[in-house]
Amino acid sequence: MRRVSVVGNSGSGKSTLAAGLAARLGVPCLELDSVFHMENWTPKPQEEFRAEVDEFTLGDAWVVDGNYSAARDLVWARADTVVWFDLPRVTVMRRLLRRTLWRMATGAELWNGNKESFRFLFSKDESIIRWAWTKHAEYREKYRRAAADPGNAHLTFVRIGSRADSERLLSAL
């Protein structure tokens, strides 16, 4: 395990585990949200986003955190392992709600000056809570199919179904 893609629903624990994996492996970590979301939540143009991901994944060893389909082909072509968070929806929603409310209350900066806002909480188009709720089943099916796809035979898929699974993975390194 030297080139790792960490994927799954928002709030599932991807960033925390990705940082832990990178630290244990002694490799750099790239959080795709930090590259994609420019100031004022402006998305980076796709060609620039892909170029940055391309450059990062040319390294011998790394961890990439995120689900962006715009760069998945680059990441997975070079990865040896996909760590897939497949937690129960209730667990994801509980974690995400707690994290989002904490960030909103504290004004924690995420990337490039961006902060989560209470106005996003119930917004149809901007709510991370709504996004996670509606994407949960889609992500589960997408990564289940990807793990079974012969085109991904070069990848080892590690399914994380609980906090204990995360802890076991980190302690095995």
Residue pairs with C-beta under 8 A, 6 or more apart in sequence:
1 21
1 25
1 80
1 81
1 156
1 173
2 25
2 27
2 60
2 61
2 80
3 57
3 60
3 61
3 62
3 78
3 79
3 80
3 81
4 18
4 21
4 25
4 62
4 63
4 64
4 79
4 80
4 81
4 82
4 83
5 63
5 64
5 72
5 75
5 76
5 79
5 81
5 82
5 83
6 14
6 17
6 18
6 21
6 63
6 64
6 65
6 66
6 82
6 83
6 85
7 14
7 66
7 67
7 82
7 83
7 84
7 85
7 139
7 143
8 14
8 67
8 84
8 85
8 86
8 87
8 139
8 143
8 160
9 85
9 87
9 92
9 132
9 135
9 136
9 139
10 92
10 96
10 128
10 131
10 132
10 135
11 92
11 93
11 95
11 96
11 97
11 99
11 100
11 128
11 132
12 85
12 87
12 91
12 92
12 95
12 160
13 85
13 87
13 95
13 160
13 163
13 166
14 65
14 66
14 85
15 31
15 65
17 83
17 85
17 160
17 166
17 169
17 170
18 29
18 31
18 63
18 64
18 65
18 83
19 29
19 65
20 166
20 170
21 29
21 63
21 83
21 169
21 170
21 173
22 28
22 29
22 62
22 63
24 170
24 173
25 61
25 63
25 173
26 61
27 59
27 61
27 62
27 63
28 56
28 59
28 62
28 63
29 62
29 63
29 64
29 65
30 53
30 56
30 62
30 63
30 64
30 65
31 65
31 66
31 111
32 53
32 64
32 65
32 66
32 67
32 68
32 71
33 65
33 66
33 110
33 111
34 110
34 111
34 112
35 44
35 49
35 52
35 53
36 43
36 44
36 49
36 66
36 68
37 43
37 44
37 110
37 111
37 112
37 114
38 44
38 112
39 112
39 113
39 114
40 113
40 114
41 114
43 49
44 52
46 70
49 68
49 70
49 71
50 70
50 71
50 74
53 64
53 68
53 71
53 74
53 75
54 71
54 74
56 62
56 64
57 64
57 74
57 75
57 78
57 79
58 78
64 75
64 79
67 139
76 82
76 152
76 155
79 155
80 154
80 155
80 156
81 155
81 156
81 157
81 158
82 143
82 146
82 147
82 152
82 155
82 156
82 157
82 158
83 158
83 160
83 169
84 143
84 147
84 157
84 158
84 159
84 160
85 160
86 139
86 140
86 143
86 144
86 159
86 160
86 161
87 160
87 161
87 162
89 133
89 136
92 132
92 136
93 129
93 132
93 133
96 128
96 129
96 132
97 129
100 116
100 121
100 128
100 129
102 108
103 110
103 115
103 116
104 115
104 116
104 117
104 118
104 121
107 115
108 115
108 116
109 115
110 116
116 128
119 126
120 126
120 127
120 128
121 127
121 129
122 130
123 130
124 130
143 157
146 152
146 157
147 157
147 159
158 169
159 165
160 166
160 169
